[in-house]
Amino acid sequence: MLSGCGLADSHAPVPEFLRVKAPEPPIEAPPDIKQLVGAKLDSVFASGSQPTHVRVSAPLHDPRGLGWTACVRAELTSVIGKPLGTQTYRIFISDGVISDRRHIEADDNCLTETYEPL
């Protein structure tokens, strides 16, 4: 029997240079953020918030997974009609669908992104 010939798999307890690299999962193409957000404003903003002057950043690969993230800004109105001013959200896109959105926090990089109108 021949043993020890060839390379070990990526999880074998051998030096790194002898391991076969694990295949990296394919990354989906960047989504068209303008089209996606424009078609699904209700996925980003609460109903009744009447978003105006909607602007989006370029998509960035989500470092936590295979999807994408982007930042979205708009002028919003409260449910009682009071202006809320500019609000910014980070959206998470997976398989071409907005899967989540979160209001940004102080240390979020959305504050330094470049935005384009829809």
C-alpha positions in Angstrom: 0.0 0.0 0.0 1.2 3.5 -0.7 0.5 6.0 1.9 1.8 9.4 2.5 1.8 10.3 -1.2 0.0 13.4 -2.3 -1.3 16.3 -0.3 -3.5 16.3 2.8 -6.9 17.9 2.9 -7.4 21.4 4.4 -8.2 20.0 7.9 -5.3 17.5 8.2 -2.9 18.0 11.1 0.1 18.7 8.8 2.1 21.8 8.0 0.1 24.4 6.0 2.2 24.1 2.9 1.2 20.4 2.6 -2.5 21.0 2.8 -4.8 21.3 -0.1 -6.6 24.7 0.1 -10.3 24.4 0.7 -12.3 25.7 -2.2 -13.6 29.2 -1.7 -17.4 29.5 -2.1 -18.4 31.5 -5.2 -19.3 35.1 -4.7 -22.5 36.2 -6.4 -22.3 39.2 -8.7 -22.8 42.7 -7.1 -26.5 43.6 -7.1 -28.0 46.6 -8.8 -28.6 48.6 -5.6 -30.6 51.4 -7.3 -33.0 49.0 -9.0 -33.3 46.7 -5.9 -34.0 49.5 -3.4 -36.2 51.4 -5.9 -38.4 48.3 -6.4 -38.5 47.4 -2.7 -38.6 50.7 -0.7 -41.0 48.9 1.8 -38.2 46.5 2.6 -36.0 49.3 3.8 -38.3 51.9 5.2 -41.3 51.6 7.5 -44.7 52.0 5.9 -46.0 55.5 6.2 -42.5 57.0 6.5 -42.9 58.6 3.1 -39.2 58.4 2.0 -38.0 61.2 -0.3 -34.5 62.0 -1.7 -33.5 58.3 -1.4 -29.8 57.8 -2.0 -27.7 54.6 -2.0 -24.1 53.7 -1.7 -22.2 51.1 -3.8 -22.6 47.5 -2.7 -19.8 46.0 -0.6 -19.2 42.3 -0.1 -20.5 41.3 3.3 -17.4 40.1 5.3 -19.7 37.8 7.4 -21.0 35.8 4.5 -21.6 35.5 0.8 -24.0 38.4 0.4 -23.6 42.1 0.0 -24.3 45.2 2.1 -25.0 48.8 1.1 -26.2 52.0 2.8 -29.4 53.7 2.1 -30.4 57.3 3.1 -33.6 59.2 2.8 -35.7 62.0 4.3 -38.4 60.4 6.4 -41.6 61.5 8.1 -43.1 60.0 11.3 -46.5 58.3 11.4 -47.9 61.6 12.8 -46.5 63.6 9.9 -43.5 65.1 11.7 -40.3 65.3 9.7 -37.6 62.9 11.0 -34.8 64.3 8.8 -32.2 62.2 7.1 -32.2 58.6 8.3 -29.5 56.0 7.2 -29.8 52.3 7.1 -27.5 49.4 6.3 -29.1 46.8 4.1 -28.0 43.2 3.7 -28.6 41.5 0.3 -28.5 37.8 -0.3 -29.4 36.1 -3.6 -30.6 39.4 -5.0 -33.1 40.0 -2.1 -32.9 42.5 0.7 -32.8 40.1 3.7 -32.3 42.6 6.5 -31.9 46.2 7.3 -30.6 48.0 10.4 -30.4 51.6 11.5 -26.7 52.6 11.5 -24.7 53.1 14.6 -22.1 55.8 15.3 -19.1 53.6 14.3 -20.7 52.4 11.0 -18.9 53.2 7.8 -22.1 54.4 6.2 -21.2 57.8 7.5 -18.3 58.0 5.1 -19.8 56.4 2.0 -20.5 58.2 -1.2 -24.2 58.2 -2.2 -26.1 58.4 -5.5 -29.8 59.3 -5.9 -32.2 56.6 -7.1 
